[in-house]
């Protein structure tokens, strides 16, 4: 009778507490009732006093363990059952629809990191990113995955429902589209982890990506800001779906279309490769978030800056929101991503975090791979706008924070992306020079730089809050 009752309780409770939890927390009960009763093959009344004492000791211990474990296990579900939703804030001006029907919060006592992915119409590449998270070497109990579906209309919702049957996945659906900064903020508000790691919907993580961040967390302390290394996969540019050789119909030149067909096996990137042959993917990657030599130089300079000046006040420049990690508490304390920025928003966030007391740390082993897609950078005007966007973002930051030394950014940036209107002798050759100028130059010396920039046509353009 005792054994039957125990089995009934186990079946009833396993749906709420989880079978693994019950197996651990009630091991003493199973030992007491099954081993002492069944193995001895005799009723409890016929047991010796010593056996009865041993049985009650194990039973009492199991009750104490269960009384302590059950509230811990159920704590993360309390707010969920009460209908908690991401907070919109008092300044919200429009209605937003949220749907958190896929998945549920994980136990904060077991889980360190929430991986937050904001996505908009990236179904094919997002599927590969989620496969990369399924293949992480870090224990699954140490992280959760939060995907913010930011107004997707390409079948992402159905794909996430499908993937939700393969992995523990939480989905927040925003209707209408709010933009990636607000979407990331919603994801962090809903996260259960003490730390938040960011990916984009087209940023494929290395199998050891999270493990490297966890090791850096254990070594660097809770007040750090972790910056990973970025790579890109340029041969995917014209593939609508990297798992097939079908090119983008309206954007692929005929010669490229033929090349894609001939070299199909060399170019496709499948979930099986992500989960079992990642070395083949690494062999195709180039350093930098985009396949441009300037970004490769920038990544090398970031590594050099952290190697020579690990406490540099410009360490924020190494943070990118498609491969970075930060304390959730610190993120919320500084207000999250600025929703008025649509470019270089990671620098703006990291700048505030560093001023808040977070110490930027570079984790080169934590790698992500941009599943590159078509951008039409062959158009000179679009390429030029892409170059100007970081400069306009930095101008916005300089006005926002009243930090005149941010003007130095333009003279470092022009050393990588040449600007014929800035004298070469005034350029900062690399980030180490940028660091020294930021630390040692007096404010009075910046007056000449401001005068020069005041006559620069790009700087003289009116710059609103919205960064193009």
N, C-alpha and C positions, 0 to 999 in steps of 0.2 A: 504493500500500500504506500509506504513512504517513497519507494522508488518511482511508482506510477505518478504520485503527486509531483515529485521533483521534475519528472519529464514533462508533465503538463505545464508547469510553471515555466520551464525552459522554452517550450514551443511558444507560449503566449508572449514571453518577454523578449525573445530574440529579435522580433521585428522592430522593437523600439530601441533596445540597448545594443543590439548587434551580437552575433554569435561569438565572435572573437572575444568581446568584452565579458560575456557570461562565462566563457570557458576559463578566463583568467580570474575574474573576481570571485567565482563560486567554486574554485577548485577544492577548497576545504570541505564544502558541503558534499560534493560528489565523493570525496575520499571517505568522509564519515559514514554516509548512508550506503554507498555501494560496496566499498572495499570491506568494511567491518561487518556489514550484513550479508552480502552475497558471497564474498570469498570464504568467510567462515562457515557459510551454509547453516546457520542456526539463528533462531529468533533473538531479539534484543534481550529478552528476559533471561536467556541462558548464558549471556556474556559474563565474563569475570569482571569484578569491580575495576580492575586495572584497565580493561578494554573500554568500559563505559566512560571512565575518566578521560582516556585518550580521545574517544569519540567526541565528548563534549568540549574538550579543549580545541579540537579542530573546528567544530561547529561554531563555537564562540568567536574564534579567530576569523572565520569566513564571514560571519555576520558583521563584525567590525569593519572588515575590508570592504564589504558590499556597501555598508552605510556611508563609508568615506568616498567610494568610487562613484556611486550612482549620481550624487549631485554634481560631481565633476564632469561626468559623462553627459549629463543632460543640460548643463549650464548654457552651452552654445545654442540649444534649441529654444531656450526660454523666450528670447526676443522674437525668434522666428514664429513660434506658435502665437505670440501676441500680435502678430501682424506687422512687425517692424519692416520698414522699407527705407531705402536710401533717402537721406534728408535733402530736400531741394533747396533749402535756405529761404530766408524771408524776402530776398530780392528777386525771386523767380517771377517772371512776367507772363508766362504762358503755361498751359496745362501740358503735362507729360504723362504718357502711359508707361507703366513699368510692369514687366512680367518676369517673375523669378520662379517659374514653374519647373525648371530643369535643375535637379540637384538640390542639395541642402547644405547648410554650413557644416564644416568639419569641426572637430573638437579643438579649441584653442590650446588645450593643455598638451596636445600631441603634435600640433602643427605650428611651424615657425613662420612660413612664408606663404603669402597669397600672390599668385601670378595673375596679373591683371592685363587683359588684352582688349583694347578698344578696336572695333573693326567696322568698316563700312564697305559692303559689296566686294569682299575679297574671298569668296567662298572656296575657290580651288586652292589658293595658297594657304588659307587658314586651316584647311583640312591637313595639310602637311605640317603646319606649325603644331597642331594638336597631336599629331602622330609623334612629333619630336618630344612633346611633353610626356606622352605615354612611355617613351623610351628612355626617360631620365634614369640615371644610375642612383640618384638620391632616393631614399625611402619614400614611398607614396604617402606615408603618414605624416611627413614633414612639410607637405605643401598642398595647397588647393589651387584650382584653376577657376578664375572668374572671367568670363567672356562678356563684354558689353556689346550687344548687337545694336549699333547706332543707326537705326533706321534702314537696315539692309533690305533690299528688294530683289536680290539675285538668287534666292533659295538658301541663304545662309541659315535661316531659322530652321528649316527642315533638316539641313545637314547637321546642325547642332543637336537636334533631337536624336538623330541617328548616332552621332558620336557619344552622346550622353549615355547610351547603352553599353559603351565600351570602356568608359572611364568616369571617374567622379568629376562632374562638371557642373558649375553653376553659371546660369545665363541670366543676364539682365537685359531686357529688351526696351529700348527707348523709341518712342514714337511721338513726334517726328524726330528726324535727325538733329542732334544737338552740337555736333562738332567733336573732334577727338579730345580736346582739352576737357570739356565738360563730361564727356563719356568716361575718360579715365578717372575723373574725380568721383563719378557715381560708382565706379568699380571699387575704388579705394574705400569709400564710405560703407560699402556693403561687405568689404573683406573681413575675414575673421583672423588673419595672421597678424603677428606683431610686426612683421616686415612685409613690404610690398615690392615685388620684382615686376618690372614692366617689359612687355613684348609688344610688337605690332603684329597685325594680322598677316604680315608677309615677312616676319623675322623668325627664321628657323633656328631653334636653339641646338647647340651641340649636346650630345648625350650627357656630358658631364657639366653642362652649364650651371644647373642649380647646385650640384655638389660643390663646384668651385665657389659659388657665392656663399654657400653655407660654411665652407671652411674659412673663407675670408671674414664672415660674420663672427665665427668663433675666435678668430685671431685679432680682429680689429676693433672689437667693442661695439656696443649698441648705438653709439652716437656717430657712426660713420655713414658715408654716402658712397655706395659702391658703383664703379663705372666699369663695364665690360668692354671687350674688344669687338669691333665690327668688321665683317667681311661681306662680300656680295657675290652673287652668281649671275654674271652678265649674260651667259648663253641662254637664259630663260626669257629674255626680253620680249620676244615676239610670240611666246606661247601663252595662249589664254589659260590653258590648264597644263602645268608642268608634267603631269602624269600621262599626257598624250602628246602626239606630234602635230596636233591641229593648231595651225597658226591663227593669229588674229586676222580676220578676213579683210578688214578695211584699212589696216595699217602696215601689213607685211609686204615689202617689195617682192616681186616675182623671183628674183635671184635668191633672196633669203628663203622664200618658200621652198624652192627646190633644194637648197642646202639643208633645211630642216628635215625634209623628207629623206634625203640620202643618209644623213647622220642621226637618224632618229634614236637609235640605241645609245648613242653617246650623249644625247642632249636631254632626254626625259629624266625626270626625277620622281620616283614613286615612294609610296609609304613603306614598301618593303625595303627600299634602300635606306630610308630614314631609320628604320628599326633594326636593320641587320647589316648594312654595308655603308656606314657613314663615312668611312675613309675614302670611298669613291666620290662623295660629295665634297669633302675637304680638298681633294686634289684639283677640283675645278674652281675653287674660290680664289678671289683676289682681295687684298687688304683694302679696307675702306667700305663705308656703307653704300657707296655708289662706285661704279667701275671707272673712276676718274683718277688720274695720277695725283691731282691736288689733294684728294681725300686720303690717298695712301700716305702722302707726305704729312698730312695733318695727324693721322693715327700714329705715325712714327714720332712726331713731335710731342704728342700727348704722353707716350710712353717715356720719352726722354725727360719731360718735365717732372713726372712723378718719380722717376729714378733719381733725379738730382735734387729736386725740391719737393719732397712728399707733403710738406705743410704749406705749399704755395697758396697765397690768397686768390689765385686765379685757377685753382684746381677744379672749380665748377665747369670749366670749359671742356672737361673730359666726360661730362655726363650727357647721355642721350636717352630719351625715353623709350627706345626700342631695345635697350639692353642696360638696365640700371636697377639698383635696389636701394631702398631707403626705409627707415623706421616709419611705420604708419602714423605713430603719434607725432613725429616731427613733421611729416607731410601735412597732416591736418592742422598743426599749429601754425604753419606758414601760409595756409590757405589753398594749398594744392596748385594745380596748373592754372595759369592766368587764361581764362576763356576768351580774352580779347586778343590773344596771340595765336596765329595760325602757322608760325614758322619760328624755329629756334626756341620753342617754349621750354625745352629741357634746360637750356642755359639759364633762362629766367628763374625756373624753379630751383635749380642747383645753386644759383647765386643767393637766393633767399635762404636756402637750407644752410649754406656755409656761414652766412651772417647769423643764423640762428644757433650755430655751434656745432653743426655736423662737419666731420672731417672727410673730404673726398679721398677715396682710395681707388687705385687702378687695379683691376683684376684681369690681366691679359689672358688668363686661361679660360675665363668665362666668355665663350665665343657665341656670336649669333651670325646668321648668314641671310642677307637680304635676298629674298626670292625675287630677283629683279623683274620689273615689268616695264611696259612701254611708257615713256615720258615725253617723247618728241623733242628731245634736247638737240636734235639736228637743226631745229629752227633757231637761228641766231638770237632772235628776240626773246624766245622762251629761255634759252640758255643764259642770256644776259640778266633776265629777271631773276633766275635762280641764284645768280651770283650776288645780286643786289639785296635779296631778301634778308640774309644774315646781317648785313650792314644796317638796314632799316630797323631790324629787330633790336640791334645793339643801341641804335640811336634812341629808340623808344625806352630801353632799359636805363640809359644814361639820364633821360629826363625823369623817368619814374622814380629812380632812387637817388638822384642828385649826386651821383658819383662821377666826377669829371675824369677820373682815370680810366673809365670805360672808353674814352675817346681813343686810347692806345690800341684798342681792338682793330680799328680801321687800318692802322699802319702795320699791324701784324698780318691782317687778312690780305692786304695788298701785296705782301711778299710771296704769297702762295697763288692768289688770283690777281695777276698784275693789273695795276691801275696806272695808265700813262699820265694821269693828271697829278699824281703824288710824286714828289722828288724821291729818287732812289735812296739818297743819303739820309732821308728821314724815316725810312722803313725799318721795322723791327724784324730781323732775319728769321727768328723762330720763337717758339713759346718761352724758351729760357730767357731770351732778350726781353720778351713781353713781361715776364715775371720780374726781372731786375728793374725795368722801367716803372712797373706798377708799384714796386716796393720802395724804390729810392728816389724817383723823380719828385721834385717839389711841385706843388700845385701851380706855382707861377710859371713853370716851364711848359705847362699844358696850354698856356694862353696862345703861344705861337701855333700850336696844333689846331686849336679852335679857330683861329683866324684863317688858317689855310683851308680848313674844312668848310668854313662859312662861304668861301668862294667856289666850292666844289659843286657842280651841277646836281649831283645825286643828293648830296647833303642839303642843298638849298631847296630841294623838292619838299612840298608840304607833306608831313608824315602824320597820318592819323593813328589812332590806337590800333585799328585792324591792320595787321601786317600781311601783305600779299604773299 
